[in-house]
Amino acid sequence: MDKKTIVSGMHALSLVDQNIEKAFEELGPPAPRISPPGFETFLSTIVSQQLSTKAAAAIMKRVVSLMQDVIII
């Protein structure tokens, strides 16, 4: 998501949740987390949702090292 989409979503959430409204006013929108397109990002998203962040990072490091010679489009 880009910043414009995040701000728009935060405004919508602020209308229905006072805690989000207060946090949004005090802290502003969260920073966009833009990842490169492709299989590695897709795989990383799945692994990260299934495991702790530390375990996911270790798995991704291993998978990437094993797939260095593979071209993924």
ChimeraX attribute file (.defattr): number of C-alpha atoms within 10 A of each C-alpha:
attribute: neighborCount
match mode: 1-to-1
recipient: residues
	/A:1	11
	/A:2	10
	/A:3	13
	/A:4	11
	/A:5	11
	/A:6	15
	/A:7	17
	/A:8	12
	/A:9	12
	/A:10	18
	/A:11	16
	/A:12	13
	/A:13	15
	/A:14	17
	/A:15	10
	/A:16	10
	/A:17	10
	/A:18	11
	/A:19	11
	/A:20	16
	/A:21	18
	/A:22	12
	/A:23	13
	/A:24	17
	/A:25	12
	/A:26	9
	/A:27	9
	/A:28	12
	/A:29	17
	/A:30	11
	/A:31	11
	/A:32	12
	/A:33	8
	/A:34	8
	/A:35	11
	/A:36	8
	/A:37	9
	/A:38	10
	/A:39	11
	/A:40	16
	/A:41	13
	/A:42	12
	/A:43	12
	/A:44	17
	/A:45	13
	/A:46	11
	/A:47	17
	/A:48	16
	/A:49	10
	/A:50	11
	/A:51	12
	/A:52	10
	/A:53	12
	/A:54	10
	/A:55	13
	/A:56	18
	/A:57	15
	/A:58	10
	/A:59	16
	/A:60	18
	/A:61	12
	/A:62	11
	/A:63	14
	/A:64	12
	/A:65	10
	/A:66	10
	/A:67	11
	/A:68	9
	/A:69	8
	/A:70	8
	/A:71	6
	/A:72	9
	/A:73	7
